[in-house]
Amino acid sequence: MELDSLTAISPIDGRYGNKTAPLRNTFSEYGLIRFRLLVEVRWLQTISANSDIVEVPVFSPNAMKLLESLIDDFSLSDAARIKEIELTTNHDVKAVEYFLKEKIAGLDELKNVSEFLHFACTSEDINNISHALMLVESRESHLLPSHKELIEALCKLAEQHAGVAMLARTHGQTASPTTLGKEIAIFVHRLQRQVEQLSNVQVLAKFNGAVGNFNAHLAAYPDLDWMSISQNFVESLDLVWNPHTTQIESHDYIAEYFHSLVRFNNITLDLCRDLWSYISIGYFKQKTVEGEVGSSTMPHKVNPIDFENAEGNIGIANSLFTHLSEKLAISRWQRDLSDSTALRNIGVGIAHSIIAYQSCLKGLSKLEINTQAISQDLDNSWEVLAEPLQTVMRRHGVDQSYEKLKELTRGQAISQASLAEFIDKLPLGAETKSQLLELTPSSYIGNAKQQAIGIIDNARKQ
């Protein structure tokens, strides 16, 4: 059976293939090979540029043009040829080296120095940089743009409803009112912080040979400063140099990278569950889509499936991120190969995250506020004004303020009239009583609106 979106085992390449297709260039087998080839070519160019390695003269423009074309024009057929070579070598990195030797064989200038391809390298030198470049590319081209798109969608929702009074709930019970916009803006504030942390994760790479000591390098060229050469090479690829490793880069930065994503995802999950609940109690309606079916048997239903889809995919993504963060930081002695197969899945968690973000965005686009339900909830919850009443009473020295309000409200049905009667009997001045009588659940929102606007403004400055 041929591979197709209908025959793919993973929904990443099947059901959700249209959402994750942009990731294929980065995280597929083709993507890994592409990055390996780039590292091998850049290393050969670096050797050529080093005047102390006289065996490899500075490449001519013609040679450089050929090498650059190998990177720029790398194709699926090139990757297929490398996989064909791998059938013989049974070694994926060595197959890239042999492919490059084939490609440069027609130019004597490069053919004569072909043994300097993969010079003094262990496979992990090539692989760890390739994985680092994958994570940089995915962060800049996919993750951060998706994060910022989600944050902006929330900013718009929070801005639109910044002043809409809403009953808060703590422990599932009625609590002091807030605004819908402020509660959405809180997620903006939280998510923005995680975007900054992900942006600041240093992506590390090592390039120091078989066990990290430049053994082969110094055997061939004992007088060269290989530490500086390694650092300059890694930094030329816009990565952060890790000077001290075993055979492998220690992968601690990958744990930092994934832990940051777990935090962003958990906040998004919290958002999805809150929105799901607001839909459930009628604070939001969902726009209907022509032709969509909510239930196979109940025609009236419009299910919050987008938020549920996001929740499910975040669960899978975070499980993978957590496992990889724990697994990759551990290796027996100077290395074992258990990290190799695990590293092939670094794109899977990111793919599930991207699916989740898109589902969440789709859900947000369907929301319509139900002001009637929100207002009715507030009008039925006059007990929430027990907080400001007892606080003002405390200010004016009324004895047993909290206890008096507790006796009045706890387990009791409270109305505007019963509160007014209570206020009228308080030993307070006329002006203070008048101010308390003007309070309603919908007006008792503190500075919620101002907070929402401030959060939105700050997020848009980032």
C-alpha positions as CSV (number, residue, x, y, z in Angstrom):
1,M,0.0,0.0,0.0
2,E,1.5,3.4,-1.0
3,L,1.9,6.1,1.5
4,D,-0.9,8.6,1.3
5,S,-2.7,10.9,3.7
6,L,-5.3,8.1,4.1
7,T,-2.7,5.4,4.6
8,A,-0.3,7.3,6.9
9,I,0.0,5.7,10.4
10,S,0.5,9.1,12.1
11,P,-2.2,11.7,11.9
12,I,0.5,14.3,11.6
13,D,1.0,13.1,8.0
14,G,-2.5,11.8,7.6
15,R,-5.6,13.6,8.9
16,Y,-3.6,16.7,9.9
17,G,-1.1,16.6,7.0
18,N,-2.3,19.9,5.6
19,K,-1.6,21.6,8.9
20,T,1.9,20.2,9.4
21,A,3.1,20.2,5.8
22,P,5.3,23.3,6.3
23,L,7.3,21.3,9.0
24,R,8.4,18.6,6.5
25,N,11.2,20.6,5.1
26,T,12.7,20.9,8.6
27,F,11.9,17.7,10.5
28,S,11.6,15.0,7.8
29,E,14.3,12.5,6.9
30,Y,14.9,14.8,3.9
31,G,15.3,17.8,6.3
32,L,17.8,16.0,8.4
33,I,19.9,15.0,5.4
34,R,19.6,18.5,4.1
35,F,21.1,19.9,7.3
36,R,23.8,17.3,7.4
37,L,24.9,18.1,3.9
38,L,25.0,21.8,4.8
39,V,27.3,21.2,7.8
40,E,29.6,19.0,5.8
41,V,30.0,21.6,3.0
42,R,30.4,24.5,5.5
43,W,33.2,22.6,7.3
44,L,35.0,21.9,4.0
45,Q,34.8,25.6,3.2
46,T,36.1,26.5,6.6
47,I,39.1,24.3,6.2
48,S,39.8,25.9,2.8
49,A,39.7,29.3,4.4
50,N,42.3,28.4,7.0
51,S,45.7,29.4,5.8
52,D,47.4,27.0,8.2
53,I,45.9,24.0,6.5
54,V,48.0,24.3,3.4
55,E,46.8,21.0,1.9
56,V,43.5,22.6,1.1
57,P,44.0,25.9,-0.8
58,V,41.5,28.7,-0.8
59,F,38.7,27.6,-3.1
60,S,38.2,29.4,-6.4
61,P,34.9,31.2,-7.2
62,N,34.1,28.3,-9.4
63,A,34.6,25.7,-6.6
64,M,32.6,27.8,-4.2
65,K,29.8,28.2,-6.7
66,L,29.6,24.4,-7.0
67,L,29.6,23.9,-3.2
68,E,26.9,26.5,-2.7
69,S,24.8,24.9,-5.4
70,L,24.9,21.6,-3.5
71,I,23.2,23.4,-0.6
72,D,20.9,25.7,-2.5
73,D,19.7,23.1,-5.0
74,F,19.4,20.1,-2.7
75,S,16.4,18.1,-3.9
76,L,14.4,15.0,-3.0
77,S,16.3,13.1,-5.7
78,D,19.5,14.1,-4.0
79,A,18.2,12.8,-0.7
80,A,17.0,9.6,-2.4
81,R,20.6,9.1,-3.8
82,I,22.0,9.4,-0.3
83,K,19.5,6.9,1.0
84,E,20.6,4.6,-1.8
85,I,24.3,4.9,-0.8
86,E,23.2,4.2,2.8
87,L,22.0,0.8,1.7
88,T,25.6,-0.1,1.2
89,T,27.3,1.9,4.0
90,N,24.6,1.1,6.6
91,H,25.6,4.5,8.0
92,D,23.5,7.6,7.3
93,V,26.2,10.3,7.9
94,K,28.8,8.5,5.9
95,A,26.4,8.2,3.0
96,V,26.3,12.1,2.9
97,E,30.1,12.2,2.7
98,Y,30.1,9.7,-0.2
99,F,27.4,11.6,-2.0
100,L,29.4,14.8,-1.8
101,K,32.5,13.0,-3.1
102,E,30.4,12.0,-6.1
103,K,29.1,15.5,-6.7
104,I,32.6,17.1,-6.6
105,A,34.4,14.5,-8.6
106,G,34.0,16.4,-11.8
107,L,36.0,19.4,-10.6
108,D,39.7,18.5,-10.0
109,E,40.1,21.4,-7.5
110,L,37.6,19.8,-5.2
111,K,38.3,16.2,-6.1
112,N,41.9,16.6,-5.0
113,V,40.8,17.6,-1.5
114,S,37.9,15.2,-1.2
115,E,39.5,13.4,1.8
116,F,39.0,16.6,3.8
117,L,35.3,16.1,3.6
118,H,34.2,15.1,7.1
119,F,37.8,15.8,8.3
120,A,38.4,14.8,11.9
121,C,34.6,14.6,12.5
122,T,32.6,12.1,14.4
123,S,29.1,11.6,13.1
124,E,27.8,13.4,16.2
125,D,29.6,16.5,15.2
126,I,27.4,16.6,12.1
127,N,24.2,15.4,13.7
128,N,24.2,17.6,16.8
129,I,24.6,20.7,14.6
130,S,21.9,19.5,12.2
131,H,19.5,19.0,15.1
132,A,20.4,22.4,16.5
133,L,19.7,24.0,13.1
134,M,16.4,22.2,12.9
135,L,15.3,23.6,16.2
136,V,16.4,27.1,15.3
137,E,14.6,27.0,12.0
138,S,11.4,25.6,13.6
139,R,11.5,28.3,16.3
140,E,11.9,31.2,13.9
141,S,9.8,29.9,11.1
142,H,7.0,28.0,12.8
143,L,6.8,28.2,16.6
144,L,7.2,31.9,17.3
145,P,5.0,33.0,14.4
146,S,2.3,30.6,15.6
147,H,2.7,31.8,19.2
148,K,2.4,35.4,18.2
149,E,-0.6,34.7,16.0
150,L,-2.4,33.1,18.9
151,I,-1.4,36.0,21.3
152,E,-2.7,38.6,18.8
153,A,-6.0,36.7,18.4
154,L,-6.4,36.8,22.2
155,C,-5.4,40.5,22.3
156,K,-8.2,41.3,19.8
157,L,-10.7,39.3,21.9
158,A,-9.6,40.9,25.2
159,E,-9.6,44.4,23.6
160,Q,-13.2,43.9,22.3
161,H,-14.5,42.8,25.7
162,A,-12.1,44.7,28.1
163,G,-15.0,46.4,29.9
164,V,-17.6,43.6,29.8
165,A,-18.4,42.8,33.4
166,M,-18.5,39.1,34.2
167,L,-19.0,37.0,37.3
168,A,-15.8,35.4,38.4
169,R,-15.7,31.9,39.9
170,T,-13.2,30.7,42.4
171,H,-13.4,27.0,43.5
172,G,-16.4,26.9,41.0
173,Q,-18.4,29.3,43.2
174,T,-19.5,32.8,42.6
175,A,-16.7,35.4,43.3
176,S,-16.0,39.1,42.9
177,P,-16.8,40.2,39.4
178,T,-14.1,40.8,36.7
179,T,-14.3,41.6,33.0
180,L,-14.2,39.1,30.2
181,G,-11.5,41.0,28.5
182,K,-9.2,41.0,31.6
183,E,-9.6,37.3,32.0
184,I,-8.6,36.7,28.4
185,A,-5.8,39.2,28.8
186,I,-4.3,37.2,31.6
187,F,-3.5,34.5,29.1
188,V,-1.9,37.0,26.9
189,H,0.4,38.1,29.8
190,R,1.3,34.5,30.6
191,L,1.9,33.4,27.0
192,Q,4.0,36.4,26.2
193,R,6.3,35.6,29.0
194,Q,6.9,32.1,27.6
195,V,7.5,33.5,24.2
196,E,10.3,35.6,25.6
197,Q,11.7,32.6,27.4
198,L,11.6,30.3,24.3
199,S,13.2,33.1,22.3
200,N,16.1,33.3,24.8
201,V,16.9,29.6,24.9
202,Q,20.5,29.2,23.7
203,V,20.7,26.6,21.0
204,L,24.1,24.9,21.5
205,A,26.4,22.8,19.3
206,K,29.7,21.0,19.7
207,F,32.3,20.3,17.1
208,N,35.2,18.6,18.9
209,G,35.6,15.1,17.6
210,A,35.1,11.6,18.8
211,V,35.0,12.1,22.6
212,G,35.3,15.9,22.8
213,N,39.1,16.3,23.1
214,F,40.1,17.1,19.5
215,N,42.2,13.9,19.5
216,A,42.3,13.4,15.7
217,H,42.6,17.2,15.0
218,L,45.7,17.5,17.1
219,A,47.2,14.3,15.7
220,A,47.0,15.8,12.3
221,Y,47.7,19.5,13.1
222,P,49.2,19.7,16.6
223,D,50.0,23.4,16.3
224,L,46.5,24.7,15.4
225,D,44.1,26.2,18.0
226,W,41.3,23.8,17.4
227,M,39.2,25.2,20.2
228,S,39.0,28.6,18.5
229,I,38.5,27.0,15.1
230,S,35.6,24.9,16.5
231,Q,34.0,28.0,18.2
232,N,34.3,30.1,15.1
233,F,32.7,27.4,13.0
234,V,29.8,26.8,15.3
235,E,29.2,30.5,15.7
236,S,29.3,31.0,11.9
237,L,26.2,28.9,11.8
238,D,24.5,31.2,14.3
239,L,24.6,28.6,17.1
240,V,26.1,28.9,20.6
241,W,29.3,26.9,21.0
242,N,29.5,24.2,23.7
243,P,33.2,23.8,24.4
244,H,33.0,20.9,26.9
245,T,31.3,17.6,25.9
246,T,31.7,13.9,25.6
247,Q,31.1,12.5,22.1
248,I,27.7,14.0,22.1
249,E,26.4,17.5,22.8
250,S,24.8,17.1,26.2
251,H,21.3,18.0,25.0
252,D,20.5,20.1,28.1
253,Y,19.5,23.0,25.9
254,I,17.0,20.8,24.1
255,A,15.4,20.1,27.5
256,E,15.3,23.8,28.2
257,Y,13.7,24.4,24.7
258,F,11.1,21.7,25.2
259,H,10.3,22.7,28.8
260,S,9.6,26.2,27.6
261,L,7.2,24.7,25.0
262,V,5.5,22.6,27.7
263,R,4.9,25.7,29.7
264,F,3.5,27.6,26.7
265,N,1.3,24.6,25.8
266,N,0.0,24.2,29.3
267,I,-1.1,27.8,29.4
268,T,-2.8,27.3,26.0
269,L,-4.4,24.1,27.5
270,D,-5.7,26.2,30.5
271,L,-7.1,28.7,28.0
272,C,-8.9,26.0,26.0
273,R,-10.5,24.5,29.1
274,D,-11.6,27.9,30.4
275,L,-13.2,28.7,27.0
276,W,-14.8,25.3,26.8
277,S,-16.3,26.0,30.3
278,Y,-17.5,29.5,29.3
279,I,-19.2,27.9,26.2
280,S,-20.8,25.3,28.5
281,I,-22.4,27.9,30.8
282,G,-23.5,30.0,27.8
283,Y,-21.1,33.0,28.1
284,F,-20.1,32.3,24.6
285,K,-22.0,31.1,21.6
286,Q,-20.3,29.5,18.6
287,K,-20.8,30.6,15.1
288,T,-22.4,27.9,13.0
289,V,-20.7,26.8,9.8
290,E,-22.9,25.8,6.8
291,G,-22.9,22.1,6.4
292,E,-21.2,21.3,9.7
293,V,-22.7,18.6,12.0
294,G,-22.2,18.8,15.8
295,S,-23.6,15.4,16.6
296,S,-24.5,12.4,14.6
297,T,-27.8,12.1,16.5
298,M,-28.5,15.4,18.2
299,P,-29.1,18.1,15.5
300,H,-29.1,21.1,17.9
301,K,-25.5,20.6,19.0
302,V,-22.6,22.9,18.2
303,N,-19.7,21.2,20.0
304,P,-16.5,23.1,21.1
305,I,-14.5,20.6,19.1
306,D,-11.7,22.9,18.2
307,F,-10.7,23.5,21.9
308,E,-11.1,19.8,22.6
309,N,-8.8,19.0,19.6
310,A,-6.2,21.5,20.9
311,E,-6.4,19.9,24.3
312,G,-5.8,16.4,22.9
313,N,-2.9,17.4,20.7
314,I,-1.2,19.4,23.5
315,G,-1.4,16.3,25.7
316,I,0.5,14.3,23.1
317,A,3.0,17.1,22.4
318,N,3.8,17.6,26.1
319,S,4.2,13.9,26.7
320,L,6.8,13.7,24.0
321,F,8.5,16.9,25.1
322,T,8.7,15.7,28.7
323,H,10.1,12.3,27.7
324,L,12.7,13.8,25.3
325,S,13.7,16.3,27.9
326,E,14.3,13.5,30.5
327,K,15.8,11.0,28.1
328,L,18.2,13.1,26.0
329,A,20.1,14.6,28.9
330,I,21.2,11.1,30.0
331,S,23.8,9.0,28.2
332,R,25.9,6.1,29.3
333,W,29.6,7.1,29.7
334,Q,30.8,9.0,26.6
335,R,27.7,8.1,24.7
336,D,25.2,5.4,23.8
337,L,23.0,5.3,20.7
338,S,19.6,5.5,22.5
339,D,19.5,9.2,21.8
340,S,19.6,8.7,18.1
341,T,16.2,7.2,17.6
342,A,14.7,9.6,20.2
343,L,16.1,12.7,18.3
344,R,14.3,11.6,15.2
345,N,11.1,12.5,17.0
346,I,11.9,16.1,18.0
347,G,9.6,17.3,15.3
348,V,6.7,15.2,16.3
349,G,5.9,17.2,19.5
350,I,6.3,20.4,17.6
351,A,3.9,19.1,14.9
352,H,1.2,18.3,17.5
353,S,1.8,21.7,19.0
354,I,1.2,23.4,15.7
355,I,-2.0,21.4,15.2
356,A,-3.2,22.5,18.7
357,Y,-2.4,26.2,18.0
358,Q,-4.3,26.1,14.7
359,S,-7.3,24.4,16.4
360,C,-7.3,26.9,19.2
361,L,-7.3,29.8,16.7
362,K,-10.1,28.2,14.7
363,G,-12.1,27.9,18.0
364,L,-11.4,31.5,18.8
365,S,-12.7,32.7,15.4
366,K,-16.1,31.0,16.1
367,L,-16.8,32.7,19.5
368,E,-19.6,35.1,19.9
369,I,-20.3,36.7,23.3
370,N,-23.6,36.1,24.9
371,T,-24.1,39.3,26.9
372,Q,-27.6,38.3,28.0
373,A,-26.3,35.1,29.8
374,I,-23.4,37.1,31.4
375,S,-25.6,39.9,32.6
376,Q,-28.2,37.4,34.0
377,D,-25.5,35.6,35.9
378,L,-24.4,38.9,37.5
379,D,-27.9,39.9,38.3
380,N,-28.5,36.6,40.1
381,S,-25.3,37.0,42.2
382,W,-25.8,40.0,44.6
383,E,-24.0,38.0,47.3
384,V,-20.7,38.9,45.7
385,L,-21.1,42.5,47.1
386,A,-20.5,41.1,50.6
387,E,-16.8,41.6,49.9
388,P,-16.9,45.4,49.3
389,L,-19.5,45.9,52.0
390,Q,-17.5,44.3,54.8
391,T,-14.3,46.0,53.6
392,V,-15.9,49.4,53.8
393,M,-17.4,48.5,57.1
394,R,-13.9,47.6,58.4
395,R,-12.6,51.0,57.2
396,H,-15.2,52.8,59.3
397,G,-14.6,50.6,62.3
398,V,-17.8,48.7,62.3
399,D,-17.3,45.8,64.8
400,Q,-17.5,42.2,63.5
401,S,-17.8,43.4,59.9
402,Y,-16.9,40.1,58.2
403,E,-19.0,38.1,60.6
404,K,-22.1,40.2,60.0
405,L,-21.8,39.8,56.3
406,K,-21.2,36.1,56.7
407,E,-24.4,35.7,58.7
408,L,-26.3,37.7,56.1
409,T,-25.0,35.9,53.0
410,R,-23.6,32.5,53.6
411,G,-26.1,29.9,52.3
412,Q,-28.7,32.6,51.8
413,A,-30.4,33.9,48.7
414,I,-29.4,37.6,48.5
415,S,-31.2,40.2,46.4
416,Q,-30.6,43.9,45.8
417,A,-33.4,44.7,48.2
418,S,-32.0,42.6,51.1
419,L,-28.6,44.2,50.7
420,A,-30.2,47.7,50.6
421,E,-32.0,46.9,53.8
422,F,-28.8,45.7,55.4
423,I,-26.9,48.9,54.3
424,D,-29.6,51.2,55.5
425,K,-29.2,49.8,59.1
426,L,-25.4,50.2,59.2
427,P,-23.8,52.8,61.5
428,L,-22.3,54.7,58.5
429,G,-22.7,58.3,57.1
430,A,-25.2,59.1,54.5
431,E,-22.6,59.6,51.8
432,T,-20.9,56.3,52.4
433,K,-24.3,54.5,52.4
434,S,-25.2,56.2,49.2
435,Q,-22.0,55.0,47.6
436,L,-22.6,51.4,48.7
437,L,-26.2,51.5,47.5
438,E,-24.9,52.4,44.0
439,L,-22.8,49.3,43.8
440,T,-24.1,46.5,41.5
441,P,-22.4,43.2,40.6
442,S,-21.7,44.7,37.1
443,S,-20.1,47.9,38.4
444,Y,-17.9,46.1,41.0
445,I,-15.0,45.3,38.7
446,G,-12.1,47.2,40.2
447,N,-9.5,48.0,37.6
448,A,-10.1,45.0,35.5
449,K,-10.6,47.0,32.3
450,Q,-7.5,49.0,32.8
451,Q,-5.5,45.9,33.4
452,A,-6.8,44.3,30.2
453,I,-5.8,47.4,28.1
454,G,-2.4,47.6,29.7
455,I,-1.6,43.9,29.1
456,I,-2.7,44.2,25.4
457,D,-0.6,47.4,24.9
458,N,2.4,45.8,26.4
459,A,2.1,42.6,24.4
460,R,1.8,44.5,21.1
461,K,5.0,46.4,21.9
462,Q,7.0,43.1,22.1
